[in-house]
Amino acid sequence: MHPIITLQLLILLALANGVPVAAKKLLGDRLSSPLDGNLIFVDGRPLFGRSKTIRGIVLGILVTVAGAFAMGLGWEIGVLVGSLAMAGDLVSSFLKRRLDLPPSSRASGLDQIPESLLPLIACRDLLALTAADIVVCVVMFVIGEVVLSRLLYAFRLRDRPY
């Protein structure tokens, strides 16, 4: 087990996934163009939905790169974690639209696993992560996201407690 690396990765995952939420609260609708350009998929539903913005993706990646660099992990780890956390979030949103769930609705597991698992697998060799490291990190991210979401809601930084 690599407890320091696991903690650093949890921080990076929190940055990648938290910055878009904070940007929405701080910036409102400014610079909030939907990533999918309001495209409708063949099933008649939005590709990702209005809540997935170019601003959120770009800021999520950039802040994660800065965080990784500041922790001494290098910008490359930041790019991997940030971009793949955002890709995992988009996969979740795509699947939620197919399941006819509204944007920002709760789907436990589906909301957290892709956006944590994809970057961790990508970093496995670079950071010598074991399967146990990855499992522990994903589980901690799922639990932490639920707890942190409630705290952010209590402080009015999230619109919903999930």
C-alpha positions in Angstrom: 0.0 0.0 0.0 1.1 3.6 -0.7 -0.8 5.8 1.7 0.8 9.1 0.7 0.3 8.5 -3.0 -3.3 7.4 -2.2 -4.0 10.6 -0.3 -2.4 12.7 -3.1 -4.6 11.0 -5.7 -7.7 11.5 -3.6 -6.9 15.2 -3.4 -6.4 15.4 -7.2 -9.7 13.5 -7.8 -11.4 16.0 -5.4 -9.9 18.9 -7.3 -10.9 17.5 -10.7 -14.4 16.9 -9.6 -14.9 19.8 -7.2 -13.6 22.7 -9.3 -16.4 22.5 -11.9 -19.0 22.7 -9.0 -17.2 25.6 -7.5 -16.9 27.4 -10.9 -20.6 27.1 -11.4 -21.3 28.6 -8.0 -18.7 31.4 -8.5 -19.3 32.2 -12.1 -23.0 31.3 -12.6 -23.8 31.1 -16.3 -20.7 33.0 -17.4 -18.6 30.9 -19.8 -20.9 27.9 -19.3 -21.3 26.6 -22.8 -22.5 23.0 -22.8 -19.7 20.6 -23.9 -22.1 18.8 -26.2 -23.4 21.9 -27.8 -26.9 20.8 -26.9 -26.6 17.9 -29.2 -29.4 15.3 -29.1 -28.3 11.7 -29.3 -30.1 9.1 -31.6 -32.3 8.1 -28.6 -33.7 11.7 -28.5 -31.9 12.6 -25.2 -29.1 15.0 -24.7 -25.6 13.6 -25.3 -24.3 14.7 -21.9 -26.7 17.5 -20.8 -26.4 21.2 -19.9 -24.5 20.7 -16.7 -21.4 19.4 -18.5 -19.7 22.6 -19.6 -16.5 23.4 -21.5 -15.6 25.7 -18.6 -16.0 22.8 -16.1 -13.9 20.4 -18.1 -11.1 22.9 -18.8 -10.9 24.2 -15.2 -11.1 20.7 -13.8 -8.1 19.6 -15.8 -6.1 22.8 -15.3 -6.5 22.9 -11.5 -5.7 19.2 -11.3 -2.5 19.8 -13.3 -1.5 22.6 -10.9 -2.3 20.5 -7.9 -0.2 17.6 -9.1 2.7 19.9 -9.9 2.4 21.5 -6.4 2.5 18.1 -4.7 5.6 17.1 -6.7 3.8 14.5 -8.8 4.5 16.3 -12.0 2.1 17.9 -14.5 1.8 14.6 -16.5 0.0 13.0 -13.6 -2.2 16.0 -13.3 -3.1 15.8 -17.0 -3.9 12.0 -16.6 -5.9 12.4 -13.5 -7.8 15.6 -14.6 -8.6 14.5 -18.1 -9.6 10.9 -17.2 -11.6 12.0 -14.2 -13.5 14.4 -16.6 -13.8 11.6 -19.2 -15.2 9.3 -16.5 -17.7 12.0 -15.5 -18.8 12.3 -19.1 -19.3 8.6 -19.3 -21.5 8.8 -16.2 -23.5 11.6 -17.6 -23.9 9.8 -21.0 -25.1 6.7 -19.2 -27.4 8.7 -16.9 -29.0 10.3 -20.0 -29.6 6.9 -21.5 -31.2 5.8 -18.3 -33.5 8.9 -18.5 -32.1 10.4 -15.3 -32.1 14.2 -15.1 -28.9 16.2 -15.1 -27.3 16.4 -11.7 -29.5 13.5 -10.4 -28.0 11.0 -8.0 -26.8 7.7 -9.2 -24.6 6.2 -6.5 -21.6 4.3 -7.8 -22.2 5.5 -11.4 -21.5 9.0 -10.3 -18.2 8.2 -8.6 -16.6 5.0 -9.9 -15.8 5.9 -13.6 -14.4 9.3 -12.6 -12.1 7.7 -10.0 -11.3 4.4 -11.5 -10.2 5.5 -15.0 -7.5 7.9 -13.8 -6.2 5.4 -11.2 -5.8 2.7 -13.8 -4.0 5.1 -16.1 -1.6 6.1 -13.2 -1.1 2.5 -12.1 2.3 1.9 -13.7 3.6 5.5 -13.3 3.0 5.5 -9.6 3.5 1.8 -8.9 -0.1 1.4 -7.7 -1.3 -2.0 -6.6 -4.8 -3.3 -7.1 -5.3 -2.7 -3.4 -4.3 0.9 -3.7 -6.8 1.4 -6.5 -9.6 -0.3 -4.7 -8.9 1.6 -1.5 -8.7 4.9 -3.4 -12.0 4.3 -5.3 -13.8 3.3 -2.1 -12.5 6.3 -0.2 -13.5 8.5 -3.1 -17.0 7.2 -3.2 -17.4 7.6 0.6 -15.7 11.0 0.6 -17.8 12.3 -2.3 -21.0 11.5 -0.5 -19.8 13.1 2.8 -18.2 16.1 1.0 -21.3 16.7 -1.1 -23.4 17.0 2.1 -20.9 19.5 3.6 -20.8 21.6 0.4 -24.6 21.6 0.3 -24.7 22.8 4.0 -22.4 25.7 3.1 -24.5 26.4 0.0 -21.8 25.5 -2.5 -23.9 22.8 -4.0 -27.5 23.0 -5.1 -28.3 19.5 -3.9 -26.9 17.4 -1.0 -25.6 14.7 -3.4 
